[in-house]
Amino acid sequence: MTKKFRDAVIFYRFFNRKTEIVNIFLHGWGCNHQSFMFCHKYMKNSCLFIDFPPFGKSSSEIKDWNIFTYSNMVISLCEHLGIKKFNLIGHSFGGRVAIILSVICKNEINKLVLVDSAGLRPRRSLRYYFNVLKYKIRKKLNLDVSKFGSSDYLKLNDNMKKIFINIVNTYLDDFLPYILCPTLIIFGEDDKTTPLFMAKKFSKKIKNNKLEILSNAGHFCFIDRRLKFLQLLKDFLN
């Protein structure tokens, strides 16, 4: 199914449209709704899976979006589908969207699951600042800077690079004390993209939470430890 939102067509899949509470799965940057598709067979509630543009089957071109645009898109889709109560399950970038929604949709959210979630201010190394300085110098001298940036960044066109930069530089640390719903935080012990200090900060700042660290798992802990992840998700949501 699809829905138009601003300059994009949003692809989604909605399973078992019978329960009052809907599980909404929000995938990470560069992924699509298929990331979490294995979960719906084990959930008692209805499940909604969304492709964030420009990924999956949603529009490949968008302009001037930011993290709040993505959040408003989810709200718009919920209104379109008549969803009035939901659980949010967000991985990495999807966690950013879930954090915002859990604060601005206090009456609608039931439970929150943050999986290797992004959104917090990172700890920067000296190497990072050296690379930033190197980038600025090369750019000022009109030298090639096309290879500077993360792998996610380098895969994008110029328009999406602007959107990506805006998103990763929008820190949501100040949102955390305003998350009031029961929250499950699941992180991979070996996550290098969103390190464990972020998991601990989520746990410290969110009032009503439970933290689970999965051993032998990285940034995609829900894939690395699928059975354990499903067990935690079922126990928390069902």
Secondary structure, 3 states (H helix, E strand, C coil): CEEEECCEEEEEEEECCCCCEEEEEECCCCCCHHHHHHHHHHCCCEEEEECCCCCCCCCCCCCCCCHHHHHHHHHHHHHHHCCCEEEEEEECHHHHHHHHHHHHCCCCEEEEEEECCCCCCCCCCHHHHHHHHHHHHHHHCCCCCCCCCCHHHHCCCHHHHHHHHHHHCCCCHHHHHHCCCCEEEEEECCCCCCCHHHHHHHHHHCCCEEEEEECCCCCCHHHHCHHHHHHHHHHHHC
